[in-house]
Amino acid sequence: MSDAPLSNGGPPLDDDPRPWGPNGIGNYFEWSAAKKKAFDAPYAIAVMRARRAEALGLTYNEYTLEILERGRYLSAADTDRIAEIIAKRPVRY
């Protein structure tokens, strides 16, 4: 309840924060749909990727992103690349 003059005690008129941030919309919806399509794999493939990622010490998103960006399926022999990905974790969103 607000004690401000001319207030009817209703909720504030400010909207919740927008998912695209304080700036303009830009290509938010196009990028959002593309990201969903890229990470939305059939169930069997998603389970396979999740198991491989877990065995390597990566998250599902990190493993899938490596496939999408570089076209490589990581294995236990790729210790240098896995170490690079893990080292960048604090930087990623």
Secondary structure, 3 states (H helix, E strand, C coil): CCCCCCCCCCCCCCCCCCCCCCCCCCCHHHHHHHHHHHHCCCHHHHHHHHHHHHHHCCCHHHHHHHHHHHCCCCCCCCHHHHHHHHHCCCCCC
